Amino acid sequence: MQLFFFCRYLSVIGFVINIDTLMVMIPELLQVQRYVLTYRFSQDHLELLFNSIRASGGWNNNPSASQFQAIFRRLMVRCGVSPSETGNVAAQDETVCLAAVEMSSPETAEDQPSPFVNIPAVVTDHSYLPTRFGGLVENALVYIAGFVVRQILRKLSCDVCRESLVRDAVPASFDENYHLLTLKNRGGLVIPSQGTVKVLRAAERVIRQASTRQAPKLSNVTYIVREEVGTEDIFQLGEHIEETQFGIDNHHFTLLSLVVSVFLKIRLHHIAKLTSLELQKGSTRKKTTKAVLFQGF
């Protein structure tokens, strides 16, 4: 008996169509690669993506366009799409469905020079941003700096650079900016160095100056922070800078860029969360979610 006479004949027809399609594509694909992994053509990757979107919506299984945009933005900026352990699809390899994107473009950052480089008014313009934040913001920055350092230490192998990011204890003079960190510390928190806090403070000023309609790019934030720090040995690396000098780059600039990158990722996640809450503030469906879902029961 022919297989397509069964009640589930559509799966057989789809399998045959996939075989025919693959036979047509193989001559083209094998010109640039050694083999074809057919699992990459599976719809499991789409199902994992939809599973992540549904999980982010909570009770809401029918998100609006703005809610879907907020969910998709969070997946891209924060963590990407990761397989679920409770779904009906099991990941068979380490395929990345939707990687967390970098908020910078190498082509636009390096190949295209800024049109404002030769304008002296931009260089001498007065900045109306506060040079020093309030006590609440300063304490929050020091507390976040400890988390940033903890994240960096996981991926940093240079011992000298690792030591430059932390300090053994809170400053002897008990800087008031360390009050929150001291209050919350039970012996397991990381105490950031003064240089790390200074980099985060400069990056926070740049982020607050950026437009609320467009997220600041990593390349722009790093460039402005570098300009503000200048030639100062902010991490107190000393001779280690000359020892690691390679062209125009060294561990000083690499460490600064890494600190800015991790901090900016945290801040963008917070900005995206606030934007999502603002979009959902006046949503009637969000207020009556259960009434809509269980209507008729």
C-alpha positions as CSV (number, residue, x, y, z in Angstrom):
1,M,0.0,0.0,0.0
2,Q,1.3,3.4,-0.9
3,L,2.3,5.6,2.1
4,F,0.4,8.6,1.1
5,F,-2.9,6.8,1.5
6,F,-2.6,6.9,5.3
7,C,-4.3,9.6,7.4
8,R,-0.9,11.3,7.9
9,Y,0.0,11.4,4.3
10,L,1.0,15.1,4.4
11,S,4.2,14.3,6.4
12,V,5.2,11.8,3.7
13,I,4.5,14.3,0.9
14,G,6.5,17.0,2.8
15,F,9.4,14.6,3.3
16,V,9.5,13.8,-0.5
17,I,9.3,17.5,-1.4
18,N,12.3,18.1,1.0
19,I,14.3,15.3,-0.7
20,D,13.6,16.7,-4.1
21,T,14.5,20.2,-3.0
22,L,17.7,19.1,-1.4
23,M,18.8,17.2,-4.5
24,V,18.4,20.4,-6.5
25,M,20.3,22.5,-4.0
26,I,23.2,20.0,-3.4
27,P,25.2,20.9,-6.6
28,E,25.1,24.6,-5.6
29,L,25.9,24.0,-1.9
30,L,28.8,21.5,-2.4
31,Q,30.7,24.1,-4.4
32,V,31.5,26.1,-1.3
33,Q,31.4,23.5,1.4
34,R,32.3,19.9,2.0
35,Y,29.0,18.5,3.2
36,V,25.4,19.5,3.8
37,L,23.9,19.3,7.3
38,T,20.2,18.7,6.7
39,Y,19.3,19.3,10.3
40,R,19.9,23.0,9.6
41,F,16.8,23.0,7.4
42,S,14.6,21.8,10.2
43,Q,11.8,23.9,11.6
44,D,12.9,23.1,15.1
45,H,14.9,26.3,15.2
46,L,11.7,28.3,14.4
47,E,9.8,26.4,17.1
48,L,12.6,27.3,19.6
49,L,12.3,30.9,18.6
50,F,8.5,30.9,19.0
51,N,8.9,29.1,22.3
52,S,11.1,31.9,23.7
53,I,8.7,34.5,22.5
54,R,5.7,32.8,24.1
55,A,7.7,32.3,27.4
56,S,8.5,36.1,27.5
57,G,4.8,36.9,27.1
58,G,3.7,35.1,30.3
59,W,-0.1,34.7,30.2
60,N,-0.5,36.7,27.0
61,N,-0.5,34.2,24.1
62,N,-1.5,36.9,21.6
63,P,0.9,39.8,21.9
64,S,0.3,43.1,20.1
65,A,2.8,44.5,17.6
66,S,4.4,46.7,20.2
67,Q,4.6,43.9,22.7
68,F,6.2,41.6,20.2
69,Q,8.7,44.3,19.3
70,A,9.6,44.7,23.0
71,I,10.0,40.9,23.4
72,F,12.1,40.6,20.3
73,R,14.3,43.5,21.4
74,R,14.9,41.9,24.8
75,L,15.9,38.6,23.1
76,M,18.3,40.4,20.8
77,V,19.9,42.7,23.4
78,R,20.0,40.5,26.4
79,C,20.5,36.8,25.8
80,G,19.4,35.7,22.4
81,V,17.3,32.5,21.9
82,S,18.2,29.5,24.1
83,P,16.6,26.1,23.9
84,S,14.0,25.3,26.6
85,E,14.2,22.2,28.7
86,T,10.4,21.9,29.0
87,G,9.4,22.4,25.3
88,N,8.3,19.8,22.8
89,V,11.5,20.3,20.8
90,A,14.9,19.1,21.9
91,A,18.0,20.8,20.6
92,Q,20.4,18.4,18.9
93,D,23.4,20.7,18.5
94,E,24.8,24.1,19.5
95,T,23.1,26.0,16.6
96,V,22.5,29.6,17.5
97,C,19.1,30.6,16.5
98,L,19.3,34.3,17.3
99,A,22.5,35.6,18.7
100,A,22.7,38.6,20.9
101,V,23.6,41.4,18.6
102,E,26.4,44.0,19.1
103,M,25.1,47.5,19.2
104,S,27.9,48.7,16.9
105,S,28.7,48.4,13.2
106,P,32.4,48.0,12.3
107,E,31.8,49.2,8.8
108,T,30.2,52.5,9.8
109,A,32.5,53.0,12.8
110,E,35.8,52.6,11.0
111,D,35.4,53.1,7.3
112,Q,33.3,56.2,7.4
113,P,34.9,59.2,9.2
114,S,32.7,61.5,11.2
115,P,31.6,64.6,9.3
116,F,32.1,66.7,12.5
117,V,35.8,66.1,12.9
118,N,37.0,69.4,11.5
119,I,34.3,71.5,13.2
120,P,35.9,73.4,16.1
121,A,32.4,74.3,17.5
122,V,31.8,70.7,18.4
123,V,35.1,70.4,20.3
124,T,34.7,73.5,22.3
125,D,31.0,73.2,22.9
126,H,29.9,73.4,26.5
127,S,28.5,70.3,28.1
128,Y,25.4,70.9,30.3
129,L,25.6,67.4,31.8
130,P,26.4,67.3,35.5
131,T,30.1,66.5,36.1
132,R,29.1,64.7,39.3
133,F,25.9,62.7,40.0
134,G,23.9,62.6,43.2
135,G,24.7,60.3,46.0
136,L,22.0,57.8,45.0
137,V,23.4,57.4,41.4
138,E,27.0,57.3,42.6
139,N,26.2,54.5,45.1
140,A,24.3,52.6,42.4
141,L,27.2,53.0,39.9
142,V,29.7,51.6,42.5
143,Y,27.4,48.7,43.2
144,I,26.9,47.9,39.5
145,A,30.7,48.3,39.0
146,G,31.2,45.3,41.3
147,F,28.9,43.2,39.1
148,V,30.6,44.4,35.9
149,V,34.0,43.4,37.4
150,R,32.6,40.0,38.3
151,Q,31.5,39.4,34.8
152,I,34.8,40.5,33.3
153,L,36.9,38.3,35.6
154,R,35.2,35.3,34.1
155,K,36.6,36.0,30.7
156,L,39.9,37.8,31.5
157,S,43.1,35.7,31.8
158,C,45.7,38.4,32.4
159,D,46.5,38.5,36.1
160,V,47.8,42.1,36.1
161,C,44.6,43.3,34.5
162,R,42.4,41.3,36.9
163,E,44.1,42.8,39.9
164,S,43.7,46.3,38.5
165,L,39.9,46.0,38.4
166,V,39.4,45.2,42.1
167,R,40.5,46.3,45.5
168,D,40.9,44.5,48.8
169,A,38.5,46.6,50.8
170,V,36.5,49.8,50.9
171,P,38.7,52.9,51.0
172,A,40.0,53.7,54.5
173,S,38.4,57.2,54.3
174,F,35.0,55.4,53.7
175,D,33.9,57.2,50.6
176,E,30.2,57.9,50.8
177,N,29.8,56.4,47.3
178,Y,30.6,53.0,48.7
179,H,27.8,53.1,51.3
180,L,25.4,50.9,49.4
181,L,28.0,48.3,48.6
182,T,29.1,48.2,52.2
183,L,25.5,47.9,53.4
184,K,24.7,45.0,51.0
185,N,28.1,43.2,51.3
186,R,28.1,40.0,53.4
187,G,31.6,39.0,52.2
188,G,30.8,37.9,48.7
189,L,30.5,41.1,46.7
190,V,33.4,42.4,44.5
191,I,34.8,45.8,45.5
192,P,35.7,47.7,42.3
193,S,38.7,49.8,41.9
194,Q,38.5,53.6,41.6
195,G,39.5,53.4,37.9
196,T,36.6,51.0,37.1
197,V,34.1,53.3,38.9
198,K,35.5,56.3,37.0
199,V,35.1,54.6,33.6
200,L,31.5,53.6,34.5
201,R,30.8,57.2,35.6
202,A,32.0,58.5,32.2
203,A,30.0,55.9,30.3
204,E,26.9,56.8,32.3
205,R,27.2,60.4,31.3
206,V,27.4,59.5,27.6
207,I,24.4,57.1,27.9
208,R,22.3,59.8,29.5
209,Q,23.3,62.3,26.9
210,A,22.2,60.0,24.1
211,S,18.8,60.3,22.4
212,T,15.9,58.4,23.9
213,R,14.8,57.3,20.4
214,Q,18.0,55.5,19.5
215,A,20.2,53.4,21.7
216,P,23.8,54.6,21.9
217,K,26.4,52.6,19.9
218,L,29.2,50.8,21.7
219,S,31.8,52.3,19.4
220,N,30.6,55.9,20.1
221,V,30.4,55.4,23.9
222,T,33.9,53.8,24.0
223,Y,35.4,56.6,21.9
224,I,34.0,59.4,24.1
225,V,35.1,57.6,27.3
226,R,38.6,57.2,25.8
227,E,38.7,60.9,25.0
228,E,37.6,61.8,28.5
229,V,40.2,59.5,30.1
230,G,42.9,60.6,27.8
231,T,46.4,59.3,28.6
232,E,45.8,58.8,32.3
233,D,46.7,55.4,33.7
234,I,43.3,55.0,35.1
235,F,43.7,51.3,36.0
236,Q,47.2,51.9,37.4
237,L,48.8,49.3,35.1
238,G,52.2,51.0,35.1
239,E,54.8,49.2,33.0
240,H,52.3,46.6,32.0
241,I,51.0,49.0,29.3
242,E,54.3,49.1,27.5
243,E,54.8,45.4,27.9
244,T,51.5,44.7,26.1
245,Q,51.9,47.4,23.5
246,F,51.0,46.1,20.1
247,G,50.7,48.8,17.5
248,I,48.3,51.4,18.9
249,D,46.6,49.0,21.2
250,N,47.5,47.7,24.6
251,H,45.8,46.1,27.7
252,H,44.9,49.5,29.0
253,F,42.6,50.3,26.0
254,T,41.4,46.7,25.8
255,L,40.4,46.7,29.5
256,L,38.6,50.1,29.1
257,S,36.7,48.8,26.1
258,L,35.7,45.6,27.9
259,V,34.4,47.5,31.0
260,V,32.4,49.9,28.8
261,S,31.0,47.0,26.7
262,V,29.7,45.0,29.7
263,F,28.3,48.1,31.4
264,L,26.5,49.3,28.2
265,K,24.9,45.9,27.8
266,I,23.4,46.1,31.3
267,R,22.2,49.6,30.8
268,L,20.6,48.8,27.4
269,H,18.7,45.9,29.0
270,H,17.4,48.3,31.7
271,I,16.4,50.9,29.0
272,A,14.6,48.2,27.0
273,K,12.7,47.1,30.1
274,L,11.6,50.6,30.9
275,T,10.5,51.1,27.2
276,S,8.5,47.9,27.4
277,L,6.7,49.0,30.6
278,E,6.0,52.3,29.0
279,L,4.5,50.7,25.9
280,Q,2.3,48.3,28.1
281,K,1.2,51.0,30.5
282,G,-2.0,51.9,28.6
283,S,-2.7,48.4,27.2
284,T,-6.2,47.3,27.8
285,R,-5.4,43.7,26.9
286,K,-2.6,43.5,29.6
287,K,-5.1,44.7,32.3
288,T,-7.7,42.2,31.2
289,T,-5.4,39.3,30.2
290,K,-7.1,36.6,32.2
291,A,-10.6,37.8,31.3
292,V,-9.7,37.5,27.6
293,L,-7.9,34.2,27.8
294,F,-10.6,32.4,29.9
295,Q,-13.6,34.0,28.3
296,G,-16.4,31.4,27.9
297,F,-15.2,29.0,30.6
